[in-house]
Amino acid sequence: MRNIRLSDHSIYIEDIWSNFKDLIENYDHIVVLTDINSRAYCLKEFEMLSELKKFDIITIPTPEQQEKEGTTGENLSVYYIEQFKNQDSCSKIFDRLLECGADRHSLLINLGGGVICDMGGYCASVFMRGMDFIHFPTTLLSQVDASVGGKLGINYRGYKNMVGLFRNPIGVFIHDKFLESLPERELRSGFAEIVKHALTLNYNLWEQLKEMEDIEISNLLPLIEKSIIIKKQIVQTDPTETGKRKVLNFGHTLGHALETSFLKKGEPITHGEAVAAGMAMECYLSMLHYRHDEDWLASILVVLKRFFPKIDIGDKMVLDLLQLIRVDKKNKAGVPHFTFLIDIGNVEYDQIARAKDIRAAVEYYRKNY
């Protein structure tokens, strides 16, 4: 294992606690933003190993938000917490930062999954025009995706990540022991991003994943490191997604639409479940675009099926998906843009598909996945 250096910060995988202490030593005021699950399962270990004695804490969802939703206590599902990634939660975070006396010289530590990393980084970036922040991702998804690349943001009117900006933390710390408290469904959600990195950018990693029968936490850290390195190589060449970084959107055009549709129904699915389904559908579009045969598609789907169960897409949801992709933030002039798979490890971005082919891809998934 090794630490990974980017242009203005590092992602620490080795000797993380001493590096963490060195990084925070000049901050007089520290605030920890966490989600209710990470507070229950990760905060005590974080306090013990970091030896951080004095800090303020903000937890999302707040007791008021839980009461409003009719829920109490801890162990709320990760996909349930996604609905709190919004302006209302940001207002509560800003209120709490003001109450505890935070200013632009304070440090915000985001201890949580993708919701906390995205929303915490966003709030830190705009509070008093910017305070420093650190990511301490506690889920597999946030370790291989949300913690890398500087994308920050919140959902708006039910649309995924519609409001946000690009800004890097001063450091990211990967502690794989946090993954031991995750349910299997959430591990699979994060694993979808590792699969995406392999399919789009690394044939050798794909061959390695093909040999896996299941996801074992004890074997994940090398895969996390490889996945971070793959993403790092892309985001450093295109930090604000004007070109090559768009390859990382593979599976996300239809995947985000699917995730949004279920969120609107009040039946949220995980980000990884949505992206896995999106990858299957966009592999179908890739097959049409590059005239691959169905054996090519089947060889990919057999691996996806091993790790990701089928999502039930009803008739009404098909129409909703076709509408939702029209407002995807990756669109140009209202036209959906895709990343297509030329072959394993080789992709093209800014590709366009006909409406009838997009619908055919959804129908293929419904009938054949």
Secondary structure, 3 states (H helix, E strand, C coil): CCCEECCCCEEECCCHHHHHHHHHCCCCCEEEEEEHHHHHHCHHHHHHHHCCCCCEEEEECCHHHHHHHCCCCCCCCHHHHHHHCCHHHHHHHHHHHHHCCCCCCCEEEEEECHHHHHHHHHHHHHHHHCCEEEEEECCHHHHHHHCCCCEEEEEECCEEEEEEEECCCCEEECCHHHHHHCCHHHHHHHHHHHHHHHHHHCHHHHHHHHCCCCCCHHHHHHHHHHHHHHHHHHHHHCCCCCCHHHHHHCCHHHHHHHHHHHHHHCCCCCHHHHHHHHHHHHHHHHHHHHCCCHHHHHHHHHHHHHHCCCCCCCHHHHHHHHHHHHHCCCCECCECCEEEEEECCEEEEEECCCHHHHHHHHHHHHHHC
